Amino acid sequence: APELLLGCTEYTTAVDIWSAGCCIAEFLNGYPIFRGVDSSDQMYRIIQIVGIPNRDELREMNP
């Protein structure tokens, strides 16, 4: 989940929902949806698909 890639120490069950969605996408596509070579590359790939989070979204990621 992006929260974990950004180093957030507190997070909600939203990380589990994100993970479940990624697992479903991998199951359907046959490969990981955000396959990065490291955490920075993985975050870059996520941003390419879902866009840059705004300030409110960033606050929600680390309650």
N, C-alpha and C positions, 0 to 999 in steps of 0.2 A: 504494500500500500504506500502511496506517496508520503503519508505521515511518517512512516518508518524510514523511508529513504531520506527524508529531511531531518531525521534525528530527533523527532518528537519523543519525549519521554512519557507523556500521558496521552492516551488515545482511547477511542470508544470502540464499540462493536462494529463500527463502520469499516474497520480494517478487515474484519471477517467477511463482511458483505463484498468488499472489493476483491478479496482473495477468492471467494466463491465464484464471482463473475469471471475472474481471470482463469480459474480452473475450467469453467464451462466453455469459455472461448477456446482454450487449448484443446479441450475434448472435441469441440466441433471443427476446429481448423486443423488439428493435428500438430500444432506447434505453439509455443508460448506467444501470447499476443504482444508482450513487451520484453522481448529477448535483448537484454543489454549485456555488454561485456563487463561492466562494473556498475555500481550504484548510480554514478553520474550519468552514464550512458542510458541506463534504464529510466531515470527521471526524464532525460531528454526525449526519449521515445514516448513516454506517457504524455508529456506536454505537446508533442507533435499531434497526438490523437485528441486529447481532451482540452487542450489549451492551457494557458497560464492561469493559475488560481489567483483570484482577487484577494484583497485583504481580509474580507469576511470569511472566505473559504479557508485561508491560511489560519485564521483564529480558530475556526471550527476544528481544524486538524489537531490542534494542541490546546485542549480546553483548560 
